[in-house]
Amino acid sequence: MTLAEEIEFGHEDRKRIYEYVERNGAVDPDEVHGRLGIDPGGFRHHVAILKRDGRLDDHDGRLRVTLAAGAEEEYHSEELEFQIRPARQEDLSGIVGAIRQVASEKTYIVAESVADEIDHQDALLRSNEIESRMFFVATVNDEVVGWVHIHAPELDKLSHTAELTVGVIEEYRTHGIGSHLLSRGLEWAGANGYEKVYNSVPSTNEEAIAFLETHGWEVEAVRENHYKLNGKYVDEVMMALVLD
């Protein structure tokens, strides 16, 4: 363990516990204890410190990573009530389903890759020395209907930037859900020191481009014929927003 890691976690076993939970999404404490072979008293102590420091919490008896992200917010329109809140590990399947449904309606290649990655890893949130990954979800009757995702590499030269994807399944559009999700994601990004967020979409996804432009995003570049969709070449539109 490096000096920086020792200062950050205070103990090697504490770091090992955090990394195991972070890698696996949500796990039974007995599994962590058994896999890492830490003595029971020390294990309970380190978990208590990780909870105290806001790194881990437990839900339904399973440990999971905690990322400071605020509370649930409730919204009402004439036709709909919905909530926006930080995502939890148990939202993973709902988020994957929402992303894939949106991607099937409108081409959204970056979001599709996000769905594939979290589904493969079976871990939703990330916070380690390599990357950070945060999700917020919109829910109706406790079902995920939209998401915003912020992902950033922990590299010095790129640590001020983050990739953002956002989407709402078709049946729940026109209620302001997408705008509220985007706002929540940008708020989190700004509070965590990111100066710029970016996103890329195929030029055929005119709805997504218009949505981002309406919220102040600008086209930074266009890569011609970058995608091949249904046998046809399509440009990639690279968009970004500088945070205040």
N, C-alpha and C positions, 0 to 999 in steps of 0.2 A: 504494500500500500504506500503511495506517495505521501509526502508531507501535506500536500493540499487536501488529499482525500482524508488523511487522518484528522486534520483540523475540521473538515466538513462533517465527518461522521463521528469522530471521537473514538471509534473502536473498529477494528477490522471485521469482527463478527456482525456488528451493526450494519456495516456497509454490505456484507454478504447477504443479510436478511433482506435489506431494501432491494438489492439488485435481483434477488430471486423473485420477489413479489412483482417488481417492475417488469421483469421479463415475461412473467406468466399471467399477468392481468389481475387475477383474483384467486387466492389459494387458501386452503385450509391451514391454520397455524400448525397443526400436527404434521402436515406434509412438509412444510418448511423446516420445522424442527428435525424431522426424521431425515430429510435429504441433506441438511447441512451439518448434522451431528453436533450441535451445540448443546451444552448441558442445560437441563430444564430451567434452573434458576437464572442462568445468564440469558437464556433465550427470552424468558418473560421480561426481564429487565430491559433488554435491548428493544423489544417490541414496545414496551411502555414509553421508552425515550423517543422512539421514532414517532409514536402517536403524539406525544407531548410536543414534539418539534413540528408537527403538521405534515410529516412525510408519509405516514400510513394512517389508515383508519380501518374499521371493520364493518362489514354489512352482512347480516345473516350468517355470522360466524366465519366469514372469510376476510382475509387481509387484502387490501388493495392500496395502490398509490393514491396519495392526495395531492391535488394541485389547486392552489388558492385561486378560486374562480368566481366567488360570489354566490348569491343565493338564487332560488327559483323566482322567476318573475311571471306574473299572470296578466293576460291581456284579454280584453273583451271587445268584440265587434257586434254588430246587430245580429249576425248569423252564427258566430262562432266564439267559443272560449278556448284559448290555448295557453300553454306554458312554455317558457324558455328557461333552460337550466343547464348547469354543467353536466356533461354526460357521465355515466357510470359504466363500469365493466359490463353489467347486465344489459346495457343498451346496444351491445355490439351487433347482435343479429338484426335488430331493428334498423340500425344505421346502415349496415351492409345492404339490407333490403331496400331502404329508401334510396341509397345512392344508385343501386343497380336499376331501380325503376325509373329514376330520373334519367340515367344514362341511356336507357332503352327508348325513352321518349325523344330526347335531344342528345346529340353527340356531346359527350363530356369525358374525354379520354383521361384527363388527369384524375378526375373523381373516380373513374373506373379502376385506375391503378391503386388508389387509396383503399377502395373496398377490397380489392384482391389482397393487398398487403395486410390489413388488419384481420381479414378472415383467415389468412394463412398463419399469421402470428398468434391469433387468438388472444391478443392483448390490445386494448383500445388506447390507453394513454401511455405516453412515453416521457420520461424525464431522466436523462442520463448524460454522461460526458460526450456522447455522440450526437444526440438529437433530442428535440422536444416536440411533443405532439399533443394537442388539446382539441377536444370536441365540445361543442354545445349542441343541444338538441331542442327541437320544438316538438311538443307532444299534445295530442288531443285524446282525452280519455286514456291517458297513460300509454298511448301508442306513438311511436316516433313517426312524424310526418315530414321532418326536415332536419337539416344539420348545417353547421358551419365548422370547418376543420382548419386548424392552424398548425403548420409543420415547419420546423426550422432546424437546420444543422447547427451544432455547437462548435462551429469553426470561427476563429477570430475574424477572418476576412469576410465572413458571411453572417456573422452573428446579429447584425442589425436588420436582416431581412427575413421574411417568412412567407411561405406559400399558403394561400387561403383558397379553400373551395367552399361553396355554399349551394344549397339546393332545397327545393320543397316539392313534394310529389304533387302531380297535376291537380288532383281533387281539392287541394287546400291552398291553391294560389289565389291571388287577388284579395287576400285578407291582411296583407302587411307582414306576414310571417317571415318572408325572405329578408325584408328590410330590417326587422327586429333582430333576426339571426346575424345578419351582417354587422349591425351596430354592436351587438354583444361581442362578436369575434374581434372587431377592430378595437373595442374598448380593452379587451384582454391583451391584445398584442401591444397596444400603446403602453399599458400599465407594466408590461414585462420587458420594456426597453427596445422593442422593435421599431424601426424608423420607417420601414417600407414593407408593404405586402404586395404580392404579385400573383397572377393567375394566367393560365393559357387555355384558350378554347378554340375549336375549329371555327373558321369563318362562317360555316353554315349554321352555327348556333347563334342566330341573330338575337334571339330573346335574351340570352345570357349576356351578350355584349351590350345590348341596350340597357339592361338592368344595372350593370356595373357602371356604365357611363352616366346613368342617371344619378348614381351615388358618388360621382366625382372621380372615378377611375379614368385613366387615359391609356390610349394605345401607345406602347413603347416601340413595338416593332412588329413586322409581319414576316413570317417565314413561308415563302411560297412553296406550295405542293408538299408540305411537311407530312400530312396525313394521307392515307389512301383508304377511303371509305366507300364500301360497295363498288369497288373497282374504279373509283374516280379520285383524282388528286385534289386535296383541299388544303387551303392555307391555314397556318396556325396564327392566331391573333394573340400577341403577348401584351397583357395589360398590367397596370400597376397603380398603386395609390401611395403617396407619401403621407405619413402620419404627422400630425401637428405635435 
